């Protein structure tokens, strides 16, 4: 059975909600979740732009391609696979996904690099 790692933004409410949904439909425990903000700093910018799904072989699929992999892997999401693939084929899936990802609201947070003057 395929095992996948899902990288998500742990500060993003939309990402947290998506994670909870995926946890509910993951009946065979095929998914592992990893907060991209806990990854090495050099990997964070790319991982925080959009969700990534990584195979056991270490291949990462970003954004809509990751969604397609999830719909083909999780039995509960399988009925959505043709629609996701069609959206990719029509070249509307990636722009739509990226629009949502770029416009998501991240509550204000601060790291050790923050300063208020």
Secondary structure, 3 states (H helix, E strand, C coil): CCCEEEEECCCEHHHHHHHHHHHHHCCCCCEEEEEHHHCCHHHHHHHHHCCEEECCCCCEEEHHHHHHHHHHHCHHHHHHHHHHHHHHHCCCHHHHHHHHHHCCCECCCCCCCCCCC
